[in-house]
Amino acid sequence: MKTEILAVLTGKAIPFRGDEPSAIAKLPVADAVAVGPLGLAGDEQADRSVHGGIDKAIHHYPADHYDWWRGHLGDARLLDAPGAFGENISTTGLDENSVFLGDRFRLGSALVEVTQARQPCWKLDHRFGAKGVMAAVVQTRRSGWSYRVLEPGTVRAGDDLELVERPWPDWPLASLFGLLIGGEAKDRPADLRALRDVPVLAETWKVRRAKLAAQFGAD
């Protein structure tokens, strides 16, 4: 599985709502960008308690979803170019049904690993100036996903994103998102138990899994 990287994007933390900062407004970078353990050189996250870090170093959002969002949101200028959802990587041909937890990709010359689907927050509603964007992400599983960096390297628009290993083929991201975020946990206790044995899951989602397992008797 291989696809071309349409855009590589970075952003700086700037005032977003009042004085509250955010780096969700990311812009394409033309030159090669260094990829390290905390993500792309020059990229920032305003609140590291919920964004960025080792397990969420790079955010990938499929450009394939943009047509659906245009139909859902109407004339949203943010959708005229990559970066509407704060993504660092934009591609076509991959989505939450074809990408799996633990997938390892060669991203340019770096090696990255899928750690979780992206958990949406209120900032998407504020960014688009529309209510219900976050809710629509949850309902449709159009979440995007995060990578941790296993090997540093560089990446630029036009490079390949190539799947090199799929060690956990039972965990497509749409299913993982439905289990941990989308309200399916109560009806999927066996999956909550099975997920306990998947070490590549992001640490914050391991905590979430454990809480849901305790709540629904799936320890």
mmCIF file of the C-alpha atoms, coordinates in Angstrom:
data_MODEL
# 
_entry.id   MODEL 
# 
loop_
_atom_site.group_PDB 
_atom_site.id 
_atom_site.type_symbol 
_atom_site.label_atom_id 
_atom_site.label_alt_id 
_atom_site.label_comp_id 
_atom_site.label_asym_id 
_atom_site.label_entity_id 
_atom_site.label_seq_id 
_atom_site.pdbx_PDB_ins_code 
_atom_site.Cartn_x 
_atom_site.Cartn_y 
_atom_site.Cartn_z 
_atom_site.occupancy 
_atom_site.B_iso_or_equiv 
_atom_site.pdbx_formal_charge 
_atom_site.auth_seq_id 
_atom_site.auth_comp_id 
_atom_site.auth_asym_id 
_atom_site.auth_atom_id 
_atom_site.pdbx_PDB_model_num 
ATOM 1   C CA . MET A 1 1   ? 0.000   0.000  0.000  1.00 0.00 ? 1   MET A CA 1 
ATOM 2   C CA . LYS A 1 2   ? 1.538   3.269  -1.139 1.00 0.00 ? 2   LYS A CA 1 
ATOM 3   C CA . THR A 1 3   ? 0.204   6.769  -1.704 1.00 0.00 ? 3   THR A CA 1 
ATOM 4   C CA . GLU A 1 4   ? 1.656   10.182 -2.482 1.00 0.00 ? 4   GLU A CA 1 
ATOM 5   C CA . ILE A 1 5   ? 1.773   12.783 0.260  1.00 0.00 ? 5   ILE A CA 1 
ATOM 6   C CA . LEU A 1 6   ? -0.243  15.740 -1.000 1.00 0.00 ? 6   LEU A CA 1 
ATOM 7   C CA . ALA A 1 7   ? 0.822   18.200 1.684  1.00 0.00 ? 7   ALA A CA 1 
ATOM 8   C CA . VAL A 1 8   ? 3.021   18.455 4.754  1.00 0.00 ? 8   VAL A CA 1 
ATOM 9   C CA . LEU A 1 9   ? 1.755   21.105 7.163  1.00 0.00 ? 9   LEU A CA 1 
ATOM 10  C CA . THR A 1 10  ? 2.976   22.814 10.315 1.00 0.00 ? 10  THR A CA 1 
ATOM 11  C CA . GLY A 1 11  ? 1.610   25.555 12.526 1.00 0.00 ? 11  GLY A CA 1 
ATOM 12  C CA . LYS A 1 12  ? 2.452   27.903 15.381 1.00 0.00 ? 12  LYS A CA 1 
ATOM 13  C CA . ALA A 1 13  ? 0.370   28.459 18.489 1.00 0.00 ? 13  ALA A CA 1 
ATOM 14  C CA . ILE A 1 14  ? -1.602  31.711 18.111 1.00 0.00 ? 14  ILE A CA 1 
ATOM 15  C CA . PRO A 1 15  ? -4.694  33.189 19.814 1.00 0.00 ? 15  PRO A CA 1 
ATOM 16  C CA . PHE A 1 16  ? -7.701  31.102 18.839 1.00 0.00 ? 16  PHE A CA 1 
ATOM 17  C CA . ARG A 1 17  ? -10.662 31.920 21.056 1.00 0.00 ? 17  ARG A CA 1 
ATOM 18  C CA . GLY A 1 18  ? -9.993  35.116 22.919 1.00 0.00 ? 18  GLY A CA 1 
ATOM 19  C CA . ASP A 1 19  ? -6.550  34.736 24.422 1.00 0.00 ? 19  ASP A CA 1 
ATOM 20  C CA . GLU A 1 20  ? -6.660  30.939 24.329 1.00 0.00 ? 20  GLU A CA 1 
ATOM 21  C CA . PRO A 1 21  ? -3.887  29.702 22.019 1.00 0.00 ? 21  PRO A CA 1 
ATOM 22  C CA . SER A 1 22  ? -4.057  26.929 19.443 1.00 0.00 ? 22  SER A CA 1 
ATOM 23  C CA . ALA A 1 23  ? -1.880  25.660 16.606 1.00 0.00 ? 23  ALA A CA 1 
ATOM 24  C CA . ILE A 1 24  ? -4.750  24.056 14.691 1.00 0.00 ? 24  ILE A CA 1 
ATOM 25  C CA . ALA A 1 25  ? -4.244  26.486 11.785 1.00 0.00 ? 25  ALA A CA 1 
ATOM 26  C CA . LYS A 1 26  ? -1.489  24.662 9.916  1.00 0.00 ? 26  LYS A CA 1 
ATOM 27  C CA . LEU A 1 27  ? -0.017  25.696 6.574  1.00 0.00 ? 27  LEU A CA 1 
ATOM 28  C CA . PRO A 1 28  ? 1.745   23.690 3.834  1.00 0.00 ? 28  PRO A CA 1 
ATOM 29  C CA . VAL A 1 29  ? 5.531   23.567 3.844  1.00 0.00 ? 29  VAL A CA 1 
ATOM 30  C CA . ALA A 1 30  ? 7.245   23.321 0.466  1.00 0.00 ? 30  ALA A CA 1 
ATOM 31  C CA . ASP A 1 31  ? 10.693  22.167 1.595  1.00 0.00 ? 31  ASP A CA 1 
ATOM 32  C CA . ALA A 1 32  ? 11.710  18.947 3.323  1.00 0.00 ? 32  ALA A CA 1 
ATOM 33  C CA . VAL A 1 33  ? 10.791  18.893 7.014  1.00 0.00 ? 33  VAL A CA 1 
ATOM 34  C CA . ALA A 1 34  ? 12.693  17.032 9.714  1.00 0.00 ? 34  ALA A CA 1 
ATOM 35  C CA . VAL A 1 35  ? 10.662  14.361 11.509 1.00 0.00 ? 35  VAL A CA 1 
ATOM 36  C CA . GLY A 1 36  ? 11.636  13.676 15.118 1.00 0.00 ? 36  GLY A CA 1 
ATOM 37  C CA . PRO A 1 37  ? 10.158  11.970 18.192 1.00 0.00 ? 37  PRO A CA 1 
ATOM 38  C CA . LEU A 1 38  ? 7.821   14.903 18.873 1.00 0.00 ? 38  LEU A CA 1 
ATOM 39  C CA . GLY A 1 39  ? 6.777   15.381 15.282 1.00 0.00 ? 39  GLY A CA 1 
ATOM 40  C CA . LEU A 1 40  ? 7.604   17.801 12.491 1.00 0.00 ? 40  LEU A CA 1 
ATOM 41  C CA . ALA A 1 41  ? 10.224  20.499 12.931 1.00 0.00 ? 41  ALA A CA 1 
ATOM 42  C CA . GLY A 1 42  ? 8.532   23.885 13.279 1.00 0.00 ? 42  GLY A CA 1 
ATOM 43  C CA . ASP A 1 43  ? 5.188   22.451 14.336 1.00 0.00 ? 43  ASP A CA 1 
ATOM 44  C CA . GLU A 1 44  ? 3.667   23.430 17.677 1.00 0.00 ? 44  GLU A CA 1 
ATOM 45  C CA . GLN A 1 45  ? 0.845   22.319 19.969 1.00 0.00 ? 45  GLN A CA 1 
ATOM 46  C CA . ALA A 1 46  ? -0.581  24.840 22.394 1.00 0.00 ? 46  ALA A CA 1 
ATOM 47  C CA . ASP A 1 47  ? -1.850  22.325 24.962 1.00 0.00 ? 47  ASP A CA 1 
ATOM 48  C CA . ARG A 1 48  ? 0.448   19.337 25.255 1.00 0.00 ? 48  ARG A CA 1 
ATOM 49  C CA . SER A 1 49  ? -1.899  17.716 27.785 1.00 0.00 ? 49  SER A CA 1 
ATOM 50  C CA . VAL A 1 50  ? -4.240  16.754 24.931 1.00 0.00 ? 50  VAL A CA 1 
ATOM 51  C CA . HIS A 1 51  ? -2.247  17.360 21.734 1.00 0.00 ? 51  HIS A CA 1 
ATOM 52  C CA . GLY A 1 52  ? 1.176   16.283 20.559 1.00 0.00 ? 52  GLY A CA 1 
ATOM 53  C CA . GLY A 1 53  ? 3.696   14.263 22.527 1.00 0.00 ? 53  GLY A CA 1 
ATOM 54  C CA . ILE A 1 54  ? 5.303   10.934 21.704 1.00 0.00 ? 54  ILE A CA 1 
ATOM 55  C CA . ASP A 1 55  ? 2.041   9.109  20.954 1.00 0.00 ? 55  ASP A CA 1 
ATOM 56  C CA . LYS A 1 56  ? 0.500   11.947 18.929 1.00 0.00 ? 56  LYS A CA 1 
ATOM 57  C CA . ALA A 1 57  ? 3.561   13.355 17.226 1.00 0.00 ? 57  ALA A CA 1 
ATOM 58  C CA . ILE A 1 58  ? 1.957   13.658 13.764 1.00 0.00 ? 58  ILE A CA 1 
ATOM 59  C CA . HIS A 1 59  ? -1.692  14.081 12.777 1.00 0.00 ? 59  HIS A CA 1 
ATOM 60  C CA . HIS A 1 60  ? -2.881  12.611 9.458  1.00 0.00 ? 60  HIS A CA 1 
ATOM 61  C CA . TYR A 1 61  ? -6.278  13.503 7.993  1.00 0.00 ? 61  TYR A CA 1 
ATOM 62  C CA . PRO A 1 62  ? -7.530  12.066 4.689  1.00 0.00 ? 62  PRO A CA 1 
ATOM 63  C CA . ALA A 1 63  ? -8.236  14.578 1.945  1.00 0.00 ? 63  ALA A CA 1 
ATOM 64  C CA . ASP A 1 64  ? -10.781 11.974 0.778  1.00 0.00 ? 64  ASP A CA 1 
ATOM 65  C CA . HIS A 1 65  ? -13.188 13.241 3.454  1.00 0.00 ? 65  HIS A CA 1 
ATOM 66  C CA . TYR A 1 66  ? -13.243 16.831 2.228  1.00 0.00 ? 66  TYR A CA 1 
ATOM 67  C CA . ASP A 1 67  ? -16.001 16.263 -0.347 1.00 0.00 ? 67  ASP A CA 1 
ATOM 68  C CA . TRP A 1 68  ? -18.261 14.823 2.331  1.00 0.00 ? 68  TRP A CA 1 
ATOM 69  C CA . TRP A 1 69  ? -17.575 17.785 4.578  1.00 0.00 ? 69  TRP A CA 1 
ATOM 70  C CA . ARG A 1 70  ? -18.375 20.207 1.748  1.00 0.00 ? 70  ARG A CA 1 
ATOM 71  C CA . GLY A 1 71  ? -21.744 18.540 1.372  1.00 0.00 ? 71  GLY A CA 1 
ATOM 72  C CA . HIS A 1 72  ? -22.292 18.620 5.120  1.00 0.00 ? 72  HIS A CA 1 
ATOM 73  C CA . LEU A 1 73  ? -21.057 22.154 5.844  1.00 0.00 ? 73  LEU A CA 1 
ATOM 74  C CA . GLY A 1 74  ? -21.747 23.944 2.573  1.00 0.00 ? 74  GLY A CA 1 
ATOM 75  C CA . ASP A 1 75  ? -19.475 26.851 1.631  1.00 0.00 ? 75  ASP A CA 1 
ATOM 76  C CA . ALA A 1 76  ? -16.600 26.339 4.082  1.00 0.00 ? 76  ALA A CA 1 
ATOM 77  C CA . ARG A 1 77  ? -13.493 28.068 2.734  1.00 0.00 ? 77  ARG A CA 1 
ATOM 78  C CA . LEU A 1 78  ? -11.264 26.043 5.024  1.00 0.00 ? 78  LEU A CA 1 
ATOM 79  C CA . LEU A 1 79  ? -11.992 23.049 2.809  1.00 0.00 ? 79  LEU A CA 1 
ATOM 80  C CA . ASP A 1 80  ? -10.433 24.708 -0.243 1.00 0.00 ? 80  ASP A CA 1 
ATOM 81  C CA . ALA A 1 81  ? -6.969  23.510 0.803  1.00 0.00 ? 81  ALA A CA 1 
ATOM 82  C CA . PRO A 1 82  ? -5.394  20.900 3.108  1.00 0.00 ? 82  PRO A CA 1 
ATOM 83  C CA . GLY A 1 83  ? -5.163  21.759 6.795  1.00 0.00 ? 83  GLY A CA 1 
ATOM 84  C CA . ALA A 1 84  ? -8.823  22.327 7.626  1.00 0.00 ? 84  ALA A CA 1 
ATOM 85  C CA . PHE A 1 85  ? -8.682  19.801 10.454 1.00 0.00 ? 85  PHE A CA 1 
ATOM 86  C CA . GLY A 1 86  ? -5.274  20.760 11.787 1.00 0.00 ? 86  GLY A CA 1 
ATOM 87  C CA . GLU A 1 87  ? -3.550  17.885 10.034 1.00 0.00 ? 87  GLU A CA 1 
ATOM 88  C CA . ASN A 1 88  ? 0.181   17.576 9.440  1.00 0.00 ? 88  ASN A CA 1 
ATOM 89  C CA . ILE A 1 89  ? -0.163  15.046 6.613  1.00 0.00 ? 89  ILE A CA 1 
ATOM 90  C CA . SER A 1 90  ? -2.711  15.017 3.779  1.00 0.00 ? 90  SER A CA 1 
ATOM 91  C CA . THR A 1 91  ? -3.209  12.115 1.364  1.00 0.00 ? 91  THR A CA 1 
ATOM 92  C CA . THR A 1 92  ? -5.866  10.387 -0.686 1.00 0.00 ? 92  THR A CA 1 
ATOM 93  C CA . GLY A 1 93  ? -6.513  6.666  -0.853 1.00 0.00 ? 93  GLY A CA 1 
ATOM 94  C CA . LEU A 1 94  ? -6.344  5.931  2.882  1.00 0.00 ? 94  LEU A CA 1 
ATOM 95  C CA . ASP A 1 95  ? -9.060  6.255  5.495  1.00 0.00 ? 95  ASP A CA 1 
ATOM 96  C CA . GLU A 1 96  ? -10.116 4.938  8.889  1.00 0.00 ? 96  GLU A CA 1 
ATOM 97  C CA . ASN A 1 97  ? -11.380 1.684  7.379  1.00 0.00 ? 97  ASN A CA 1 
ATOM 98  C CA . SER A 1 98  ? -8.162  0.901  5.517  1.00 0.00 ? 98  SER A CA 1 
ATOM 99  C CA . VAL A 1 99  ? -5.656  2.032  8.174  1.00 0.00 ? 99  VAL A CA 1 
ATOM 100 C CA . PHE A 1 100 ? -5.174  -0.090 11.294 1.00 0.00 ? 100 PHE A CA 1 
ATOM 101 C CA . LEU A 1 101 ? -3.851  0.464  14.800 1.00 0.00 ? 101 LEU A CA 1 
ATOM 102 C CA . GLY A 1 102 ? -0.134  -0.350 14.790 1.00 0.00 ? 102 GLY A CA 1 
ATOM 103 C CA . ASP A 1 103 ? 0.339   0.073  11.051 1.00 0.00 ? 103 ASP A CA 1 
ATOM 104 C CA . ARG A 1 104 ? 3.902   1.115  10.299 1.00 0.00 ? 104 ARG A CA 1 
ATOM 105 C CA . PHE A 1 105 ? 4.478   3.471  7.393  1.00 0.00 ? 105 PHE A CA 1 
ATOM 106 C CA . ARG A 1 106 ? 7.567   4.867  5.732  1.00 0.00 ? 106 ARG A CA 1 
ATOM 107 C CA . LEU A 1 107 ? 6.774   8.604  5.766  1.00 0.00 ? 107 LEU A CA 1 
ATOM 108 C CA . GLY A 1 108 ? 9.368   10.073 3.445  1.00 0.00 ? 108 GLY A CA 1 
ATOM 109 C CA . SER A 1 109 ? 12.497  8.648  5.062  1.00 0.00 ? 109 SER A CA 1 
ATOM 110 C CA . ALA A 1 110 ? 11.001  8.447  8.580  1.00 0.00 ? 110 ALA A CA 1 
ATOM 111 C CA . LEU A 1 111 ? 9.254   5.397  10.031 1.00 0.00 ? 111 LEU A CA 1 
ATOM 112 C CA . VAL A 1 112 ? 5.990   6.055  11.871 1.00 0.00 ? 112 VAL A CA 1 
ATOM 113 C CA . GLU A 1 113 ? 3.402   3.932  13.682 1.00 0.00 ? 113 GLU A CA 1 
ATOM 114 C CA . VAL A 1 114 ? -0.350  4.473  14.050 1.00 0.00 ? 114 VAL A CA 1 
ATOM 115 C CA . THR A 1 115 ? -1.244  4.889  17.734 1.00 0.00 ? 115 THR A CA 1 
ATOM 116 C CA . GLN A 1 116 ? -4.897  5.977  17.800 1.00 0.00 ? 116 GLN A CA 1 
ATOM 117 C CA . ALA A 1 117 ? -7.663  7.636  15.862 1.00 0.00 ? 117 ALA A CA 1 
ATOM 118 C CA . ARG A 1 118 ? -7.891  11.378 16.394 1.00 0.00 ? 118 ARG A CA 1 
ATOM 119 C CA . GLN A 1 119 ? -10.196 12.293 19.269 1.00 0.00 ? 119 GLN A CA 1 
ATOM 120 C CA . PRO A 1 120 ? -12.076 15.455 18.198 1.00 0.00 ? 120 PRO A CA 1 
ATOM 121 C CA . CYS A 1 121 ? -12.622 18.441 20.464 1.00 0.00 ? 121 CYS A CA 1 
ATOM 122 C CA . TRP A 1 122 ? -14.628 21.671 20.556 1.00 0.00 ? 122 TRP A CA 1 
ATOM 123 C CA . LYS A 1 123 ? -11.959 23.499 18.563 1.00 0.00 ? 123 LYS A CA 1 
ATOM 124 C CA . LEU A 1 124 ? -13.278 21.993 15.331 1.00 0.00 ? 124 LEU A CA 1 
ATOM 125 C CA . ASP A 1 125 ? -16.670 23.674 15.862 1.00 0.00 ? 125 ASP A CA 1 
ATOM 126 C CA . HIS A 1 126 ? -14.967 26.975 16.634 1.00 0.00 ? 126 HIS A CA 1 
ATOM 127 C CA . ARG A 1 127 ? -12.573 26.713 13.688 1.00 0.00 ? 127 ARG A CA 1 
ATOM 128 C CA . PHE A 1 128 ? -15.383 26.119 11.197 1.00 0.00 ? 128 PHE A CA 1 
ATOM 129 C CA . GLY A 1 129 ? -17.779 28.517 12.908 1.00 0.00 ? 129 GLY A CA 1 
ATOM 130 C CA . ALA A 1 130 ? -20.416 25.794 12.896 1.00 0.00 ? 130 ALA A CA 1 
ATOM 131 C CA . LYS A 1 131 ? -22.033 23.690 15.578 1.00 0.00 ? 131 LYS A CA 1 
ATOM 132 C CA . GLY A 1 132 ? -21.870 19.939 15.269 1.00 0.00 ? 132 GLY A CA 1 
ATOM 133 C CA . VAL A 1 133 ? -18.546 19.430 13.489 1.00 0.00 ? 133 VAL A CA 1 
ATOM 134 C CA . MET A 1 134 ? -17.099 17.519 16.433 1.00 0.00 ? 134 MET A CA 1 
ATOM 135 C CA . ALA A 1 135 ? -20.316 15.494 16.735 1.00 0.00 ? 135 ALA A CA 1 
ATOM 136 C CA . ALA A 1 136 ? -20.244 14.664 13.020 1.00 0.00 ? 136 ALA A CA 1 
ATOM 137 C CA . VAL A 1 137 ? -16.690 13.372 13.341 1.00 0.00 ? 137 VAL A CA 1 
ATOM 138 C CA . VAL A 1 138 ? -17.859 11.016 16.080 1.00 0.00 ? 138 VAL A CA 1 
ATOM 139 C CA . GLN A 1 139 ? -20.972 9.907  14.213 1.00 0.00 ? 139 GLN A CA 1 
ATOM 140 C CA . THR A 1 140 ? -19.239 9.271  10.876 1.00 0.00 ? 140 THR A CA 1 
ATOM 141 C CA . ARG A 1 141 ? -15.864 8.029  12.181 1.00 0.00 ? 141 ARG A CA 1 
ATOM 142 C CA . ARG A 1 142 ? -14.109 10.575 9.929  1.00 0.00 ? 142 ARG A CA 1 
ATOM 143 C CA . SER A 1 143 ? -11.519 11.152 12.616 1.00 0.00 ? 143 SER A CA 1 
ATOM 144 C CA . GLY A 1 144 ? -8.059  11.013 11.104 1.00 0.00 ? 144 GLY A CA 1 
ATOM 145 C CA . TRP A 1 145 ? -5.282  9.430  13.169 1.00 0.00 ? 145 TRP A CA 1 
ATOM 146 C CA . SER A 1 146 ? -2.011  9.955  14.979 1.00 0.00 ? 146 SER A CA 1 
ATOM 147 C CA . TYR A 1 147 ? 1.497   8.565  14.570 1.00 0.00 ? 147 TYR A CA 1 
ATOM 148 C CA . ARG A 1 148 ? 4.431   8.029  16.866 1.00 0.00 ? 148 ARG A CA 1 
ATOM 149 C CA . VAL A 1 149 ? 7.857   8.304  15.260 1.00 0.00 ? 149 VAL A CA 1 
ATOM 150 C CA . LEU A 1 150 ? 9.948   5.124  15.391 1.00 0.00 ? 150 LEU A CA 1 
ATOM 151 C CA . GLU A 1 151 ? 12.793  6.334  13.183 1.00 0.00 ? 151 GLU A CA 1 
ATOM 152 C CA . PRO A 1 152 ? 13.543  10.004 12.476 1.00 0.00 ? 152 PRO A CA 1 
ATOM 153 C CA . GLY A 1 153 ? 13.943  11.269 8.950  1.00 0.00 ? 153 GLY A CA 1 
ATOM 154 C CA . THR A 1 154 ? 12.596  13.916 6.616  1.00 0.00 ? 154 THR A CA 1 
ATOM 155 C CA . VAL A 1 155 ? 9.395   14.316 4.624  1.00 0.00 ? 155 VAL A CA 1 
ATOM 156 C CA . ARG A 1 156 ? 8.084   16.684 1.980  1.00 0.00 ? 156 ARG A CA 1 
ATOM 157 C CA . ALA A 1 157 ? 5.050   16.982 -0.251 1.00 0.00 ? 157 ALA A CA 1 
ATOM 158 C CA . GLY A 1 158 ? 5.354   14.525 -3.136 1.00 0.00 ? 158 GLY A CA 1 
ATOM 159 C CA . ASP A 1 159 ? 7.114   11.861 -1.073 1.00 0.00 ? 159 ASP A CA 1 
ATOM 160 C CA . ASP A 1 160 ? 5.559   8.436  -0.679 1.00 0.00 ? 160 ASP A CA 1 
ATOM 161 C CA . LEU A 1 161 ? 3.707   7.157  2.342  1.00 0.00 ? 161 LEU A CA 1 
ATOM 162 C CA . GLU A 1 162 ? 4.191   3.394  2.176  1.00 0.00 ? 162 GLU A CA 1 
ATOM 163 C CA . LEU A 1 163 ? 2.851   0.678  4.456  1.00 0.00 ? 163 LEU A CA 1 
ATOM 164 C CA . VAL A 1 164 ? 5.694   -1.564 5.594  1.00 0.00 ? 164 VAL A CA 1 
ATOM 165 C CA . GLU A 1 165 ? 4.072   -3.646 8.353  1.00 0.00 ? 165 GLU A CA 1 
ATOM 166 C CA . ARG A 1 166 ? 0.583   -4.468 9.687  1.00 0.00 ? 166 ARG A CA 1 
ATOM 167 C CA . PRO A 1 167 ? 0.985   -6.406 12.950 1.00 0.00 ? 167 PRO A CA 1 
ATOM 168 C CA . TRP A 1 168 ? -2.573  -5.822 14.267 1.00 0.00 ? 168 TRP A CA 1 
ATOM 169 C CA . PRO A 1 169 ? -4.976  -6.550 11.370 1.00 0.00 ? 169 PRO A CA 1 
ATOM 170 C CA . ASP A 1 170 ? -7.991  -6.916 13.671 1.00 0.00 ? 170 ASP A CA 1 
ATOM 171 C CA . TRP A 1 171 ? -8.077  -3.221 14.566 1.00 0.00 ? 171 TRP A CA 1 
ATOM 172 C CA . PRO A 1 172 ? -9.187  -0.892 11.755 1.00 0.00 ? 172 PRO A CA 1 
ATOM 173 C CA . LEU A 1 173 ? -9.294  2.639  13.109 1.00 0.00 ? 173 LEU A CA 1 
ATOM 174 C CA . ALA A 1 174 ? -13.010 3.121  12.456 1.00 0.00 ? 174 ALA A CA 1 
ATOM 175 C CA . SER A 1 175 ? -13.729 0.133  14.688 1.00 0.00 ? 175 SER A CA 1 
ATOM 176 C CA . LEU A 1 176 ? -11.253 1.301  17.346 1.00 0.00 ? 176 LEU A CA 1 
ATOM 177 C CA . PHE A 1 177 ? -12.808 4.766  17.338 1.00 0.00 ? 177 PHE A CA 1 
ATOM 178 C CA . GLY A 1 178 ? -16.300 3.318  17.663 1.00 0.00 ? 178 GLY A CA 1 
ATOM 179 C CA . LEU A 1 179 ? -15.205 1.207  20.616 1.00 0.00 ? 179 LEU A CA 1 
ATOM 180 C CA . LEU A 1 180 ? -13.405 3.866  22.645 1.00 0.00 ? 180 LEU A CA 1 
ATOM 181 C CA . ILE A 1 181 ? -15.051 7.122  21.524 1.00 0.00 ? 181 ILE A CA 1 
ATOM 182 C CA . GLY A 1 182 ? -18.185 6.303  19.539 1.00 0.00 ? 182 GLY A CA 1 
ATOM 183 C CA . GLY A 1 183 ? -20.289 4.715  22.267 1.00 0.00 ? 183 GLY A CA 1 
ATOM 184 C CA . GLU A 1 184 ? -19.944 1.056  21.242 1.00 0.00 ? 184 GLU A CA 1 
ATOM 185 C CA . ALA A 1 185 ? -18.048 -0.152 24.321 1.00 0.00 ? 185 ALA A CA 1 
ATOM 186 C CA . LYS A 1 186 ? -21.116 -1.428 26.174 1.00 0.00 ? 186 LYS A CA 1 
ATOM 187 C CA . ASP A 1 187 ? -21.939 -3.813 23.329 1.00 0.00 ? 187 ASP A CA 1 
ATOM 188 C CA . ARG A 1 188 ? -18.339 -4.922 22.688 1.00 0.00 ? 188 ARG A CA 1 
ATOM 189 C CA . PRO A 1 189 ? -16.901 -6.233 25.992 1.00 0.00 ? 189 PRO A CA 1 
ATOM 190 C CA . ALA A 1 190 ? -14.845 -8.898 24.221 1.00 0.00 ? 190 ALA A CA 1 
ATOM 191 C CA . ASP A 1 191 ? -13.151 -6.221 22.131 1.00 0.00 ? 191 ASP A CA 1 
ATOM 192 C CA . LEU A 1 192 ? -12.368 -4.181 25.240 1.00 0.00 ? 192 LEU A CA 1 
ATOM 193 C CA . ARG A 1 193 ? -10.669 -7.229 26.699 1.00 0.00 ? 193 ARG A CA 1 
ATOM 194 C CA . ALA A 1 194 ? -8.783  -7.998 23.496 1.00 0.00 ? 194 ALA A CA 1 
ATOM 195 C CA . LEU A 1 195 ? -7.533  -4.427 23.163 1.00 0.00 ? 195 LEU A CA 1 
ATOM 196 C CA . ARG A 1 196 ? -5.776  -4.777 26.517 1.00 0.00 ? 196 ARG A CA 1 
ATOM 197 C CA . ASP A 1 197 ? -3.191  -6.941 24.776 1.00 0.00 ? 197 ASP A CA 1 
ATOM 198 C CA . VAL A 1 198 ? -2.355  -4.438 22.009 1.00 0.00 ? 198 VAL A CA 1 
ATOM 199 C CA . PRO A 1 199 ? 0.766   -2.609 23.263 1.00 0.00 ? 199 PRO A CA 1 
ATOM 200 C CA . VAL A 1 200 ? 0.966   -0.039 20.463 1.00 0.00 ? 200 VAL A CA 1 
ATOM 201 C CA . LEU A 1 201 ? -2.205  1.763  21.608 1.00 0.00 ? 201 LEU A CA 1 
ATOM 202 C CA . ALA A 1 202 ? -1.530  5.334  22.796 1.00 0.00 ? 202 ALA A CA 1 
ATOM 203 C CA . GLU A 1 203 ? -1.133  5.576  26.566 1.00 0.00 ? 203 GLU A CA 1 
ATOM 204 C CA . THR A 1 204 ? -4.095  7.926  27.007 1.00 0.00 ? 204 THR A CA 1 
ATOM 205 C CA . TRP A 1 205 ? -6.315  5.493  25.118 1.00 0.00 ? 205 TRP A CA 1 
ATOM 206 C CA . LYS A 1 206 ? -5.042  2.620  27.262 1.00 0.00 ? 206 LYS A CA 1 
ATOM 207 C CA . VAL A 1 207 ? -6.364  4.563  30.238 1.00 0.00 ? 207 VAL A CA 1 
ATOM 208 C CA . ARG A 1 208 ? -9.672  5.132  28.454 1.00 0.00 ? 208 ARG A CA 1 
ATOM 209 C CA . ARG A 1 209 ? -9.938  1.440  27.582 1.00 0.00 ? 209 ARG A CA 1 
ATOM 210 C CA . ALA A 1 210 ? -9.343  0.475  31.209 1.00 0.00 ? 210 ALA A CA 1 
ATOM 211 C CA . LYS A 1 211 ? -12.040 2.864  32.446 1.00 0.00 ? 211 LYS A CA 1 
ATOM 212 C CA . LEU A 1 212 ? -14.565 1.566  29.935 1.00 0.00 ? 212 LEU A CA 1 
ATOM 213 C CA . ALA A 1 213 ? -13.643 -2.033 30.748 1.00 0.00 ? 213 ALA A CA 1 
ATOM 214 C CA . ALA A 1 214 ? -14.220 -1.376 34.453 1.00 0.00 ? 214 ALA A CA 1 
ATOM 215 C CA . GLN A 1 215 ? -17.506 0.382  33.720 1.00 0.00 ? 215 GLN A CA 1 
ATOM 216 C CA . PHE A 1 216 ? -18.881 -2.431 31.576 1.00 0.00 ? 216 PHE A CA 1 
ATOM 217 C CA . GLY A 1 217 ? -17.401 -5.407 33.401 1.00 0.00 ? 217 GLY A CA 1 
ATOM 218 C CA . ALA A 1 218 ? -14.852 -6.232 30.725 1.00 0.00 ? 218 ALA A CA 1 
ATOM 219 C CA . ASP A 1 219 ? -11.694 -6.348 32.827 1.00 0.00 ? 219 ASP A CA 1 
# 
